Amino acid sequence: MTNAHALKTVVFPVAGKGTRFRPATLATPKELLPLVAKPLLQFAIEEAVMAGAEKLIFVSSELKPGIAAYLSHPGVTADCDVVVVNQEKALGLGHAVLCAREHVQDDSFGVILPDDQIFGPVGCLAQMAAARGESNANMIAVEPVAREDTNRYGIIDPANHRGRLVKAKGIVEKPMPQDAPSELAVVGRYILDAGIFERLADQSAGSGGEIQLTDALARDIERQGLEGYRFNGQRYDCGTPSGMLDATIAFARASGDLCQSLERSLSYAA
Ligand code: G1P
């Protein structure tokens, strides 16, 4: 990735309660759950740095002091400036991103949801930054999902496809399968124009009674445009125990020593 397209600021919404991972998350934030020995958050930080990040903004919660404790360890955030802000109330992803507003000085910034772990030849956010180039359109990573799963994701209404780019003429949060405009789902990577903060500031509650980033993106389409990016890589939903298990196995298979352990344990099981 060329520095001309580097993303200097990346926001990490990490205030979620992690209810699907209890009891593990009673004391450990879900973003600090590891793939073997490396926390999901560390993968996310490394992906941001690969995209050119120099400033990392973590939107956490006072109920999760472990996040700030982790970030205070030397080396985990490379040489980046680090800001931790607390989201006072769990009002949704859009509200979480809005909490970062006063710390974002650039015209564009990235957002990584550490739950979505993506393994690929190049970090997903770096791929997106390179594909976005000089454009100031809002950009989201997308991938096809099964029709019966559309109510778990933001879903775009595609206008046209150009290589990995999919121009969107609409986006809707968690539509029922029969109402979904397509099967192209948003995964947790965004590059946003800072103008999105204006939309988020007066965004009313949407799906689940929460302030949704998806709804602000939909309202911003006319002004800013919206591009889906079909990334090169494999995504694992580490917000669910089965996705976490799949990601752990994929990670182990790709690492020399762990791969041998994995093969050994699978041969015991056979
Ligand atoms: C959030 C977004 C959704 C997106 C998903 C990707 O939902 O609101 O649009 O598809 O992340 O992981 P959540 O999973 O936080 O409910």
Residues whose N, C-alpha, C, O or C-beta is under 5 A from the ligand:
A	BS01	G1P	L93 D116 R152 Y153 G154 V186 V187 G188 T214
